Amino acid sequence: DDRTVGIAMSSWRPDPDLPLEFIVKDLAGQAVYTMTNQFFLARRALYMLVWRVAEGDDDHERRQSELKGMIELWMDTLQMRVPGASMILVVTHIDKVSEEEVTRQCEWVKDVVNAKLSAMVHADGHTLPLDVSDDGESWRLDCLRGEGVSGLRMQLTAMAESLPWYQELIPGPYLDLWYKVQDKTAEDPEGNRWLEWERYRQLAEECSVGGVNLGIATKLLSELGVIKYFGHVDTVMSKPYDSLSVLEGTVFVSPEWIVDALKGLIRHDRDALILFFSRFGGGMKRRSSLTGQAAESKRWLRRVQRLAVYGCLHADL
């Protein structure tokens, strides 16, 4: 099974001579990842929705229903999390069917996208709608011969350069915080990929980032993929430190670490995970160690299932 597990991360520079680098996050499309994928949606991003042509042996009615549901789900999710996000559609495996059939399917997808956009505008006229490239047309990729790849790369580069954040100037103290967080992580002898909120706040103060700027800088660094913080800075600043929840009191300084951790909890090949918890109670050692008894194993498995279904992360996980 070579399908993506959770999220695969990489980087891409379209041109070594350009000051542009993409942090690429390949979000798995299986339903089990729907909730956890939302943790990684960011405003400063381009979104590429990829679909595959239906081939001759497919159940076309069922396939269209599934594809329509997938497109509408992602559009709803993006509009809810990052209103007005830029999105491009891409169709793959066009070598599997005739050119006429590809055109027919692309026209059908375009109609689905535009109908959804129209419904969004009528439902909420005050929120910026999604910015869908080429009026919902899908870029066609021939995976066998590589046709269309070069044009898509050029289009993605052009879209990135047209975003309001391209070549945005970042305040010097924010950059100092960025570098200091990375330095502290590299120096950690235990290899921890997170900081307690109080320690993070102290580092920010050393960089002259405090007050309202702390919230702005934290949000900026999170959107750039430098850190990941799930709390709300304004709320946290008004609370005693010892009253913070685990997620409020933790700044993750390695989004890649979170991705790897979630891969151990949420998978489309879940049988091995279920067997692991059933037999070994998760195999986790804590101060009050797990006994491996059935009731304890079920509690751990229930926490994993709750994360997969509702997106609720138990502190012990």
Buried (B, 14 or more C-beta within 10 A) or exposed (E): EEEBBBBEBEEEEBEEEEEBEBBEBEBBBBEBBBBBBBBBBBEBBBBBBBBBBBEEEBEEEEBBEEBBEBBBEBBBBBBEBBBEBBBBBBBBBBEBBEEEBBEEBBEBBBEBBEEBBEEBEEEEEEEEBBBBBEEBBBBBBBBEEEEBEEEBBEBBBEBBEEBEEEEEEEBEBBEBBBEBBBEBBEEEEEEEBBBBBEEBBEBBEEBEBBEEBBBBBBBBBBBBBBBBBBBEBEEBBEBEEEEBEEBBBBBBBBBEBBBBBBBEBBBBEEEEBBEBBBEEBBEEEEEEEBEEEEEBBEBBBEBBBBBBEEBEBEEEB
